[in-house]
Structure formats: C-alpha cells, structure tokens
Amino acid sequence: MFASDLAPGLVTACAIAPALLLLWLVVAADSRPEPPRVVWMCVALGAVSVLPAAVVEFWLLHHIAFAGNPLFAAGENALWIAALPEETAKIAIIAAVALHSREFDEPMDGVVYGTAVGLGFAAVENFLYVRGSPQLVVVAGIRAIMSVPFHGALGAVAGAYIASARFGGALGAHKGYGWPRTRLFGLAWLIPVVLHGLFDWCVFSVAALARQKAAASASTGGFVLLILLAWFVVGFGSIAFAVRLAWRMARRQRAALGTRRLPPMHWRAIWARSLFGLGLSVVAVALLISGDSIAKLSGLVAGAIAIALSAHCAKYLNTVAQITHRPLAGERIISP
C-alpha cells in the first residue's frame, strides 16, 4: 500500500528532522555564519564517528564483566559502553577541526562546529533507534525532545571549551599558556563524558528495573520516578548549560570582533533553505527505493525541489562571496 511505501521516508524524516532543525538554530545564532562546506563536513564526520564508537562499544561489551546489581551494571554500561567511546570519538573530531581548520577562527565557531558534530552523530543514532522500534511515533518523539538536543548540547559544550583553549579569554588572556589550555581541553572531554554517563545511567537503570519487574512495589516505583526526574534534570540541564556557554562565547566574539565587518544576515535564510533541501533529498532517496510507482513519483518531485533549492543557495552564496570580498565601502547585499 502507499502508506507502507512512505514508511522509509517517514522514518528518515523523523530521524534527521530534529537534528537539522537544531543545526539551523545554532547556525542562525552565530553573528558570522560559518562556511556551509565546513559545517557539513563536521556533520558528516559526526555521523561517520558512529562506526568506530560502535566497534569499540561492541569490543568492550564482550570484555567487561558487569556487576550483579542492576543499578551498578547500568552505571558501568552507561560509562564504559556508551559515554566514553561516543564522546571520545566526537570530541576528537571537534579538536581536530579546531586545531587544523583555518575556518575555525572565532570563539563561536567552537559551538557551531561542536554542535554540528554532535547532531551528525545524533541523526545516525536516532535513525537506528527509530528504524528498529515498533512504536515509531513514541520513540521518535521522545528522542527528538531529549536525545537529539542532548547530543547537540554535549558537542556545543565540548566545542566551547575547546574554543576557549584555543582563543583564550575575551581579549586573548591566557592564550598560549600550557596549564590553562590543558585544563580547558580536559574539561572539554570530561564534562560531556560525565553528563552522558549520568543521562544513560538513568535510562539503563529504568530499563533494568522494568525487565526485573521490580517496579511493581510502591517503594521501587517511587525510586523509578526519582530516576526519571534525574534524567530530565540531566538532559535539560545539559541543554541549558550549552545555551549559556553559547551565549558567553557569542559575547566574547562580539568583544573580539567589534570593529570587523560582519557577513550578511541574509545567510540565515539560505541556511534554512539548504537544510530543508538536504532533508528533502534524503526523503526523496528513501521514496525512490521504496518500490511503489506513486512513491517513486513523489521522490522525483521531492528530489527536483531539493535540486532547485540547492542551485538557488549556491548562486546566492557565490554572489555574496563576490560582494563581500570587494574593498569598497557601503555595499548592499541582495536579499535572498
């Protein structure tokens, strides 16, 4: 039936739409939007980092003896199997971009690129969870509200600390000093690992208690509610912490770049269109391979729209690049 043929596109959209939306919000918050090619590279690297993290997790899963207590076992699983491999893989990518990319030249860049890496990882992980779940709507909704923003927030936290290590204070204070840089790089790894471990411990603990049917008693049921409350606190607290760090980095960037010419604000609209086009192209591919003739036709239409949006964005960005690099003052940027 047509509904079943639309299922691949629906699953894909549910998986990647939250990540694309959050990425656009972060890019729009930057007063100097980053080059799309670098941001997409970070998203792609974040998505690819799922593979080495999964290999390490699989190896550890078969070489670690977990405790008999379900809560202790959940903690070991959250730390060793989830938090350490995943955050180490993501933070290594963010650090590599920060230290080697010439585009990483402003404090806010750490937040943008870190979030891009985290959301690239989250999109792939979200797709795997949603695709394998019989309750697609429930799982997609919960993960869109909590897990996807949480991964993006951890990337933003790591990126903010790495940017602080690279650029120093608002006026370059402590830039180049060994211990402050080392401490900030250490916090860029430690804070996401701890937050990720706490977040997953809450999830794994509730799942372990549910498997044992221990939540049937009133006392254990209250403990489960306490764990769920801690899960919400850790998840939304991490997001709020990342937002605060992003706000501080934005202030630092404005202080450092107060006299420099800013890129056109119109790029935010172009970013929104390019993100929409990317999501539409992914859904189009899913429809084209689903098999039904109506689905294939829908995929062709979606693909044509995505190509048209891509061509429009490329033309506009090329025009902006030519205008921005002119040495004349008082230039006007065309509206997208």
N, C-alpha and C positions, 0 to 999 in steps of 0.2 A: 504494500500500500504506500501511498505518497507520504503518510506520516512517518512510516518506518524508514523510508528513504531519506527523510530530512533529519533523522536521528544523528548521523555523523556530524552534520553541520551544527546541530543544536548542541551536542556535546562539546564540540570545538569552541563554539561561541561562548558557552557557559564557562569554559576553562580559561580562555585567554582574555575575554572582555574585561574582567576586573583588573587584570594586570595592565592592559592597555590604557584603561581609564586613569588609573593611578599614575602611570608613567606620564600621561599628558598633564595631569595636575602638577606634578613635580617640575616638569619642563616649563610649564606656564608660570610657575612661581619664581623661576630664575630670571633676573633682570637682563641677563645676557645669554639667550638660549644657545645651547651647545650645538655643534655641527651634527646633523642627523646621522651621518655615517658613523661617527664615533659612538653615539648613543645606541644605535642599532647593533654595533659591534659588541658593546657591553651586554646588551640584551641577549645576543646570540651566544656569547661566552658564558653568561649565566645559565642559559638553557643547556649548553653542552656540559657544564660542570656537574650536571645531574649524573652523568655517566661515571666519572671517576669516583664521585661520592658514593654512588650505588655499589661500585666494585669494592671499595673499602668497607662499606657497611656490610655487604654480603660476607666478606672475609672475617670481619670482627664477629658477626653473628654466629659463626661456626667455630670461633676460637676463644670466646669469652664464656666462662661459667657464671651464670646468673644466680643471684641469691634465691633462697627458697621463699622468703617473704615477698608477696606480690608487689608491695609498695617499694621495697628496696630494688627488686628486679626491674620495676618500671623506671626508677631513677637511673639505674645502670644502663638500661636500654635507651632512655632519653639522652643521656650524656654521651655514651660511647658509640652508640649505633646511629644516632640522629644528629645531635648538636655539633660534636667535634668534627666529623667528616664533612658535613654540609657547610658549616660556617667557615672552616679552614679553606675549603675549595673556593667559596665565594670571595672571601677576604683576600686570598692570594691573587685573584683576578683583579680586584679593586686596587690592591697595592701595585700590581704590575702596570696597570693603566696610569696610576698616579705618578709612578716613577719614570715611565718611559714615553708617555704620550705628550706631545707638545701642546695639544689642546687642553691639557689639564693645567691651566694657568691662572685660575681664580679660586678662592675659597669655596664658593658654592658648587664648583664642579665636583667636589667630592660627594656631596649629597646627591647630585643628579646621576653621576655615573654609578655610585654605590646603589642607589635605588634601582637603576636600570639592570644591574647585575642581579640584585635580589628578586626583581619581578620577572626576569627571564627564567631564573630557577623556579620561581613560584608557578609560572604559567605551565611549564612542563610537568611539575609535580601535581599541580591541580588537574591537568588533563588526565594523568594516570589514575588519580583518585576518582574523578568524576566518571571516567570511562568504565571503570570496573565496579561501579556502585549500582545496585538495583534501584536505589532511591535517589535518582539523579537530581531532582529539584531540591531536596533537603540538603544533600551533601554539597551541591554547587552553591546553595545559598549560604550555608554556614561557612564554607571555605572562602567565599567571596567577601564575607563580612570580617572574618578573623584571620584565616591563614595567609591569604594573599597579601593583605596590607601588612601583616606581621613580618613576612619575609622582606617586603619592600622597606619596612621600617628598620629592620636589622641591617640591611645594606646601607641605608642612609646613615645610621649611627656609625657603622664602620667607616664609611666614606668621609663623614665629618671629622672623625678623629684622625684619619689619615691626612686629610687636607690641613688640619691644624698642625700635624707633624711636619708637613712639607712647607707651609707658608708661615708658620709661627703665629704670633698674635696679630691684632688688627693693624699694627704698624711694623710688623716683622719682628716683634720681640721674641727672643729665644730661638730665632730661626738659625739653624745650623748647629745648635748645641746638641751634644750627644745624648745626655740623660733625658732631657725633656722630649726629644724626638723618640727615643726608645720607649719611654713611658707611654706616650701617646699611641705609638704603634701597638704596644702591648694591650692597651685599653681597647683599641680598635678590634682586636681579636677576642679579648676576654669578655667584654660586656655582651656582645652578641651570643657567644657560646653559653654564658650563664643564663641569659634571658631565654634562649632557645631551649636549653635544658629544662628550665622551670616550666616553660609552656608545654613541652611534650610530656614532661612528668605528669602534669595534671591530666592530660588526655589518656596516657597509657595507664595511669592509676585507676581512672574511672572505668576504662575498658577491662582491666584485670579484675576489679571488684564485680563488674557486671557478669564476667564469664564465670566467676565463682558463685554467682547469685547471692553474694554476701550483702547486697543492698536491701535484702528483704527485711532485715531488722531495722527498727526505728533509729537506733544509735548509729549504725553504719550508714543508713540513708542520710542522716544529718551530716555525717563526715563526707559523703559524696557531694552533697550540696556545698559544703565548705571548699572542697577541691575545685568544683566548678566555679565558685566565686573567685578563687585564686587564679583560675585560668583566665577569667575575664579581666581581672586586675592586671595580670602579667601581659596579656595581649594588648589591651587598650592602653595600659601604662607605657608599654614599649612604643606604641604608635605616638602617644603624646610626647614622650621623650624625644623621639626622632623629629617631630614637628618643632619642638623647642630648639633642638640643635640646628635644624634647618633655618629657623628664624635668626638665631645667633650668627650663623655663617652668612646669611644674607646681609645682616647689619655690618659684619666685618668686611664683606665685599664692597658694600656701598662706601664704607670709610676708606678703603684702599683704592677704589676706582672712581672717586668723586669727580675728578676732572676729566675722566676718559669718556670718549664718545660711546654711547650705548647702541647696540643693534636695534633694528626696528621692532616695535611691539607687535607688529602685524605677523611676526613669525609664529606667534602662539596659535593663531587661526590656522596657519599652514600645518603646524604640528598636529592640531586636532584632525584636520582632513587626512593627513598622511597616516595617522594611527587608525582612523576609520577605514581608510583604504586597505591597510595591511590586514586588519581583522576581516574585512570583506573578502579579500583574496584568499585567506585561509579557509573561510567558509565555502568559497566558490570551488576550491580544490576538493573539499570534502563532498560537495554535491556532485561534482563531475565524476567521481569514482564510486558513487553510491549505486549506480546501475539503472535507475529508472529514467525514462526519457524526459519526463517533466522536471525531475531533479537536475538532469544534465542541462536542460534549457535554462533553468533558474541559475545554475552555476555559471553558464556562459554570460548571462546578463550581469550577474554579480561581478564576474571577472572583468567584463568590459567597463563597468563603472569604476572598479578599482584601478584599471589601467588609465582611464581618463583622469582620475584624481591624481595618480602618480605623475602623469605628464604635466598637469597643471601645477603641482607643487614644484616639480623640477624647473619648469620655466620661470616661476616666480622667484625661486631661490637664486637662480642664475642672474636674474635681473637685479635682485637685491645685492648680490655679491659684487656686481659691476658698479652699482651706485655707491655702495659702502666704501669701496676702495678708491673712489675719486678723492683727490686732495682739496676739492672745492668746498667752501662752507655754504650753509643754507640750502642744502639739497633736500628734496622732498622724496619720500618713499611712496611708491604707488600702493594702493590698497589692494589686498588680496580679494 
